[in-house]
Amino acid sequence: MAFRIYKWVGSQPIWLKSITPVIRWGPPAQAMSFGHRAEAIRASRLLPTKDQPAMVVDGGSLPDPVPIASDRDLG
């Protein structure tokens, strides 16, 4: 099973394409895959604050239908 990382931008999920040399996001077909959930979680912790919240899902899952509000969105 593979794990991927996504975040919401507006009403669209975008997927993590690369961490190095720069963090890039894109469509699901270009998403990075991680062999273990723990690897994906460690990678998500490397993302800067502006790229949070990022969610880890298994490769067959779809994003949550509603973006999760961050503290910045609530205040």
TILOMAR-425138 format. One record per residue (C-alpha): residue number from 0; x, z, y. Coordinates in Angstrom, 1 decimal. Layout:
N
<pos = NUM	px = X	pz = Z	py = Y> .
...
This chain:
75
<pos = 0	px = 0.0	pz = 0.0	py = 0.0> .
<pos = 1	px = 1.2	pz = -0.8	py = 3.5> .
<pos = 2	px = 0.5	pz = 1.2	py = 6.7> .
<pos = 3	px = 0.2	pz = -0.3	py = 10.2> .
<pos = 4	px = 0.0	pz = 1.2	py = 13.7> .
<pos = 5	px = -2.5	pz = 0.1	py = 16.4> .
<pos = 6	px = -3.7	pz = 1.3	py = 19.8> .
<pos = 7	px = -6.7	pz = 0.4	py = 22.0> .
<pos = 8	px = -6.3	pz = -1.7	py = 25.1> .
<pos = 9	px = -9.7	pz = -1.8	py = 26.8> .
<pos = 10	px = -12.1	pz = -2.6	py = 24.0> .
<pos = 11	px = -9.6	pz = -4.4	py = 21.8> .
<pos = 12	px = -7.2	pz = -3.0	py = 19.2> .
<pos = 13	px = -3.6	pz = -4.3	py = 19.3> .
<pos = 14	px = -1.1	pz = -3.8	py = 16.6> .
<pos = 15	px = 2.6	pz = -2.7	py = 16.7> .
<pos = 16	px = 4.8	pz = -5.8	py = 16.2> .
<pos = 17	px = 8.2	pz = -4.2	py = 16.8> .
<pos = 18	px = 9.9	pz = -1.0	py = 17.9> .
<pos = 19	px = 13.5	pz = -2.4	py = 18.6> .
<pos = 20	px = 14.9	pz = -3.7	py = 20.7> .
<pos = 21	px = 11.7	pz = -3.3	py = 22.7> .
<pos = 22	px = 8.2	pz = -2.1	py = 21.8> .
<pos = 23	px = 5.8	pz = -5.0	py = 21.4> .
<pos = 24	px = 2.1	pz = -5.2	py = 20.5> .
<pos = 25	px = 0.1	pz = -8.2	py = 19.1> .
<pos = 26	px = -2.5	pz = -9.5	py = 16.8> .
<pos = 27	px = -3.1	pz = -8.0	py = 13.3> .
<pos = 28	px = -1.4	pz = -10.9	py = 11.5> .
<pos = 29	px = 1.9	pz = -10.0	py = 13.2> .
<pos = 30	px = 1.7	pz = -6.2	py = 12.7> .
<pos = 31	px = 4.7	pz = -4.3	py = 11.3> .
<pos = 32	px = 4.1	pz = -2.8	py = 7.9> .
<pos = 33	px = 5.4	pz = 0.5	py = 6.6> .
<pos = 34	px = 5.7	pz = 1.3	py = 2.9> .
<pos = 35	px = 4.7	pz = 4.9	py = 3.3> .
<pos = 36	px = 2.3	pz = 6.7	py = 5.7> .
<pos = 37	px = 5.1	pz = 9.2	py = 6.6> .
<pos = 38	px = 7.3	pz = 6.2	py = 7.8> .
<pos = 39	px = 4.5	pz = 4.9	py = 10.0> .
<pos = 40	px = 3.9	pz = 8.4	py = 11.5> .
<pos = 41	px = 7.6	pz = 8.8	py = 12.3> .
<pos = 42	px = 7.6	pz = 5.4	py = 13.9> .
<pos = 43	px = 4.5	pz = 6.2	py = 16.0> .
<pos = 44	px = 6.3	pz = 9.3	py = 17.3> .
<pos = 45	px = 9.0	pz = 7.0	py = 18.8> .
<pos = 46	px = 6.5	pz = 5.3	py = 21.0> .
<pos = 47	px = 6.5	pz = 6.2	py = 24.7> .
<pos = 48	px = 3.7	pz = 8.2	py = 26.2> .
<pos = 49	px = 2.2	pz = 5.1	py = 27.8> .
<pos = 50	px = 1.7	pz = 3.6	py = 24.3> .
<pos = 51	px = -0.3	pz = 6.7	py = 23.1> .
<pos = 52	px = -2.6	pz = 7.4	py = 21.4> .
<pos = 53	px = -1.4	pz = 5.1	py = 18.6> .
<pos = 54	px = -3.2	pz = 5.3	py = 15.2> .
<pos = 55	px = -1.8	pz = 4.9	py = 11.7> .
<pos = 56	px = -4.0	pz = 3.1	py = 9.2> .
<pos = 57	px = -3.5	pz = 1.7	py = 5.7> .
<pos = 58	px = -3.1	pz = -2.1	py = 5.6> .
<pos = 59	px = -6.6	pz = -2.7	py = 4.5> .
<pos = 60	px = -8.4	pz = -0.6	py = 7.1> .
<pos = 61	px = -9.9	pz = -1.8	py = 10.3> .
<pos = 62	px = -9.5	pz = 0.1	py = 13.5> .
<pos = 63	px = -12.0	pz = 2.8	py = 14.4> .
<pos = 64	px = -15.0	pz = 1.1	py = 16.1> .
<pos = 65	px = -14.7	pz = 3.2	py = 19.2> .
<pos = 66	px = -11.5	pz = 4.0	py = 21.0> .
<pos = 67	px = -10.5	pz = 7.7	py = 21.1> .
<pos = 68	px = -10.5	pz = 9.1	py = 24.6> .
<pos = 69	px = -7.2	pz = 10.6	py = 25.7> .
<pos = 70	px = -6.8	pz = 13.6	py = 28.0> .
<pos = 71	px = -6.0	pz = 11.1	py = 30.8> .
<pos = 72	px = -9.3	pz = 9.3	py = 30.3> .
<pos = 73	px = -11.2	pz = 12.6	py = 30.5> .
<pos = 74	px = -9.7	pz = 14.0	py = 33.6> .
